[in-house]
């Protein structure tokens, strides 16, 4: 029996990925662990990177960014302009057609009709037409993504096979030296004199303008408008499950990072166990970045977090000196911690924690109930530990970690254990599940036992 493959996980989570993305669920902390060196800080960065990797052949679209880049060098030479007459004053010389009426008025204002001043009309090229404004805005977006979001990957392309089209040098008929698509884009964007004349700084690129450029007689501008429109749709999280799968496949999977997909699978399974709920959009700048989702149901508030301690929980325990007997495990462990703190400070110049135990579960779901004074009070906790493994020994290790989390979790506000002494690991206030890959044996929980081992591709019932 083989381990759950990347392809199987992609198929399993693609629909949920695009569904929950549209609902405002945030996976930022989950996906950030796949490419930490790329600094994918949020889902929009992931979508931006996906955008510059689009290809018509792969995405079944009219045009992709990579298609557009392949023809950019040739097509940008044929940019459109409009011309309009403009008046210029010259002293002692004539350029263009003389505007004699304007010349006489100008000399009269100066008080000397014999002054050698000439007002001449010359055609002036205007580059700030709708087509060019859309084109420049698109190239600005692509340039920012490639040069900023992908800066690390461009400098260290090994391990980022999906960037080959951007980093592999190619020699075109118009260039002497081979250069990559990224180098070609940077050269054109920074040095093309006609592109520099297009000023989008104060221009509003409206949806109506984009729709108008889509009807341009030039395929170059039509493609630019289609791509800019698609970029805006992505920033509004408008995508289908097939594109969601391409995003996950092309930009999320790094070597040995399939466990990110595995964690996403169980995030979605927990969310799926609460159907027909309205999620609160997490736009508040003060919310915990590890919070995946929050919703209210039946007078309760739920908060789901990833690789964090939740809103009102702490997973750390220290030794209380007053309760330590003269010898024994706690006495000796306290001596170890004290010595470690001292040596760390003296030798390494850094302090050490006095925590006897600490950690962070992979998934934390908190349930709050409203009190009579309309305050939210923590009532129940679900803890989930994810292990992308089929090895029973590693599963057993994960089970011990889960049990420790469940036994030692405290309320942050009061410092009290969530589970009372008489209910430790009886799943009264704290429930838990270990999520693992498919094993070669069944894992049957004892009757009324809420500490479960759930194997892929099974789904848990409502977790609490």
N, C-alpha and C positions, 0 to 999 in steps of 0.2 A: 504494500500500500504506500503510494508516494505522497509526499507532502503537498498541501494545497498550492497549486502553481500560481504564478503572477497572472496568467491568462484567466484562470478560473476566478481568482479574486476580483479581477477587473470586471468580468462579466457579472459577478455577484453584486458589486457595489455601484456600477455605473448609473443605474436608474435612481438609486437612492441619493447618489452624489448630486445629480442635477436637480432632483426633487427638493432636497433639503437646502441646497444652495439658493434656490428660488424662494424658499421660505425664510431665509435670513439666518439659517444655522451657520455658526462659524467653526471652521476646522483649522484655523490658523496655526494653533500650537501643534496639531497633529501633522500637518503637511510640512511645517517648518523643519521638522526633524529629518525629513528625507534629503534635503539639500541645505544643511545649516550654513555651509560656506557661501551659498548664493544669497543668503539673507532674504529668503522668501518669508517676509514678515506677515503677509496676509494673503487672502485668496485672490485679491485683485492682481497682485504681483504674479501669481501663478497663471492667471488668465492672460496677463500681458505677455508673459513668456510664450504661452501657447499661441498667441496671436501671430508673433513673428515666425513661428514654425509652420504656419498653415501652408498647405500645398493643394492645389485643385485636384490633383490625381488622388491624393490621400483622403481629402475631406469632402469630395463630391460637391465642391462649390465652383462658382464661375471663375474665381481667381483667388489665389492665396498670396500671402506676402512674398513667399519664396519665388513664385511665378513672376510677380511684379518686379522683384529685384533682378531677375535674369535679363529683363529687357530695359531696365532703367537707363543704363548707359546710352543706348541708342535712342530711346524715345524722348529723353529729356532735352535733346538737341532741337526738338520741334515744338517747343513750348509756344503757346499762343500769346499774343499781345494785342492791345487795341491802340490806335493812334488818335491823337486829338491835337488841334493847333494850339500852340503856346507862344506867347509874346516874350521876346528878350530884347534888352537894350544893349547896344554896342557903341563904343566910341571910336570913330575913325575907321570903321570897317563895316561891311555888310555881310551878313550870313543869312541865307534863305531869302524869302520874299519880303520886300520892304513894305511896311504898313505906313504909307505916307501920312494918312490922317493921324495916326498915333504918334508919328515922328514930329509933325508940326505941333501937336498939343504938348508933347514932352518938351520941345525946345521953347515953346511959349511960356510954360511954367517956370523954365530956367531963366527966362528974361532975355535970351540971346537966340534969335532965329538962325544965326549963322553958325551956331555950335554944331560940331560934327557928331551929333548923336543920331543914331538910327534905331527905330523900333522895327524888329524883324519878326516874321511869323515862321516858326519851324514846327514840323510834326514831332510830337513827343510820345514815346512808347509808354504805355501803361501796363504794368505787369500785375497789378492788384485786381485782376478779374476773378470771378467766382471759381473758374476752373483751377487757376493757379493757387488761390487761397486754400482750396480743398487739398490740392496736391501738397502744398508746403506743410499744412497741418498734419497730413498723413505721414510725410517724411520726418517731421519733428517727433511724432509719436514713436515711429520705428527706431529712429536714431537714439532717443532717450532709453528705450527698452534695451537695445543691443549694447549701447555704451555704458549704461548705468546698471540695469538689472542683471545683465549677463557679463559684467566686467570680469568677475573672477573666473567664470567658465571659459571666456575667450582667452584669458591668460593661461589657463590650465585645462585645455580641451580634453586631455586624457580622462576617460571615464564618463564623458558627456557625448556619447555617440550621436545623440539626436541633434547635436550642433554642427555636424559635418558640413551641411550646406552653407553654414555661415563662416566656418573657419578654414575650409580646404581651399588653398590657392588655385585659381583658374587663370589661364591666359586667354584673353579675348582678342578678336581681330583688331580692336581699336587701341589696345594697350601693349606696351613693349614688355613690361614685367608682369609676372603672374601676381595676382592679389586675391585675397578672399573677398567674399561678399561683404563682410563687415568692414574691411579696409576700403572697398569701393564705395560703400555707402558713406563712410566718414569723409572720404575725399570729395565726393560730389556735394554732400551737404555743407561742408565747410568752405569749399573753394569755387563752386559753380557761380559765376558772376550773375547769371540770370536768376538763379534761385535766391541769391542774396538780395535782389531787388524786390522780392515779394515780402511784404510786411504783414505778418499775421498777429503781431503783438496786440493790436487794438481791434482786430477784426473779429466779429462774431460769426462763427461758422454755424449757421442754423440748419435744422433738419430740412427745411424747405430748400436751402441752397444746395445741400447734398443731393436731394431728390432731383433738382434741376440739372446738376452736373451729371447725374446718372443717364440723362438723355442727351449728353454731348455727342457730337458727331465723331469725336475722337475716342477710340477705344482706350487710349492711355488715360484720359480723364475719367471715362466711365469706370475703369478698373479702380482708379484712386478713390472715387466716390463710394463704390461698393465696399472697398476695404475699410474706409473711415467709418462708414455706417455699421459694418460688422464689428469694428472695435467698440463703438458706442454700445452696441447690443451686448457685447461681452461684459462691459463695465456695468451694465444693468442686470447682469447674470441671466441673460436670455440665451439658453443653449438647450439642445436636446440630449438624450442619453448617449447617442453615438458620439457626439462631440465631447461629452463628459468623459467617455472612455478614452478618446484620443488624448485629452488633456492629462488624464492619469497615466496613460501609457507613455506619452512622449516626454513629459516634464516631471513626473513625480517619482518614477522608479529610478533609483540609483543602485549601484552595486550593493548587494546585501541589504537592501532597504525594502524588500517585499513585506517586512513586518509592519511597515506603515500602512500598507493596504489592509493587512490583517487587523490592525487596530481600528481602521476606519470601518471595516466590516462589522465589528462588534459595537462600535459607536452607533451605527445605523440600526443594528438589531435591538439595542436598548431603546432607541427613539421609536422604532416601529412598534414596540410593545405598548406605547401610549398613542393610540390612533385618534384622529380627529381633534387634535389640540391646536390652539392658536399660540404660536411662539412669539415672544416679545423680541423685536428687532434690537440687536445689541449695538446701538450706535452711541451710547453714553461713553464718553472718553474715560470715565472713572471705573468702568466695569473691569473685572478681572480678565486679562487676556486669555486665561486658561479656560474660561467659561465657554462651553460649546453651545448651550441652549438653556433657556428658562421659559417656563410656561405655568399657567394656573389651571387647576382642574378641581372641581368639587370642594371649593373653599380651601384648597391647598396650593402652595407655590412650590414648584420643582426647579432645581438648579443642577444641571449636568456639567461636570468639569472633567478635563483630561490632564493626567499627570500633574495633579495639583492637590492642595489640601481643602479645596472647596471654600465656601463663604464663611462658615462658622465652625470649622474643624481644625484640629492640629494633630499631627502624627509625630509627636516627639515626647519622650519621657526621660526624666532625670532622676538621679538618686537623691532621696531625702535623708540627709545625715542623721536626723533625729530617730529614724526608724532602722538604722543599721546596727546589727549586733556586732560584738567585738571581732568576730571572725566569721568567715563564710563567703559565699559567692559575691553578694552585694558589697561587702566590706572590701574585698580584694579588687573588685571591678572599680569601686570608687577610688582606690589608691592608683589604679592604672590610669583612670581619667585625670586625676589630679596631676600625676607625674607627666602625662602626655601634654596637658595644658602648659605646664611649666617649661618643659623641654621645647615645645613648639614655639613658645614666645622667646626663649633665650637663644635657641640655635637657629631657628628659621625666621624669626621676626614676625610671626603670625600667631594669633590666638587659636586655641582649639575649643570645640564645643564640649560642654559637660553633659550632653545628652547620652543617656544609657542606650537609647533606641530611637530611631527615626526613619522616615521614608515617605514616599508618595505613591499612592495607588495609581493604576492606569486610568481607572474610571471612578468618579465619585458622583453619586446622585443623592442630593439632599431634599428632603420634604419638610416644608415649613407649614405650620398651621397658624391661623390668625387668633390672637388672644382677644379678650373682651375690650382691651384698650387699642385694638386694631394694630398691634405689633405682631411681627412674624416670629414665631418660636419654633426652633428645630424640633421635629417630632420623630423622624426616622431617617436612616442613612442606608444607602446601598453602596457597596464597594466591589469593584470589578478588577481583577488582575488578568492581564492578557499575556499568554505565552505561545509564541508561534513555534510550536514544537510537537513532535510525536514521541519524544523520549520520556518514558515513565519517570525516570529519576528527576528530570527537570520539571516535570509536572508536579511531582511531590514537593520539590523546592518551592514552586509557585504556590502550592496549597499552604505550605507553612507561612509564607509571606502574607498570604491573604488572611490567615487566622491571626497573625500578629497585628495586622492593620485593624481587624475587627475587634480584637481584645483591647488594644491600647488607644484607639481613637478617642480624643477628648473634644469637649466644646471649647472653642477658642475664647469665648467671652468669660466663662467661669472657671476653666481649667479642670472641670469635672469630666470623668469618663462618661461617654454617651450611654454605654450599656451598664446597667446596675450590677453590683457584685453577684447577686443571685441569678442573673441571666447571662453571664459571660458565655459567648459563643452559642447561645440558644436562639439567636436570630429573632429577638423581640424588638429591640430598637435598631440593631445593626444587622443587616443581611449582607450576604456576599456570594459571589460566583467567580469561579476560575474558568476563563475562556481559553480553550486550547484547540490545536489542530486535531484531525480525526485520529483516534487511537486504534490499536489493534484489539482492544478489549472494551467492553461496555463499562461505564461508570455509573453504577446504580446507587443513588443516595438512600440512606435509611429513611424509614417512614417519618413524616413530619420534619424532615431535615431540610432546612432552607439554605445550607451551605452546599452549593452545587458545583459540579464540574460539567461545563457545557462544551460539547465537541462540535467543531465545524463539520458540516454546514447547518447544524441544528440552530434553532432560535429559542431564546429564553421566553418564558411567559412574562407577564407583567412583573417586573423585578421587585416591586413593593407597592 
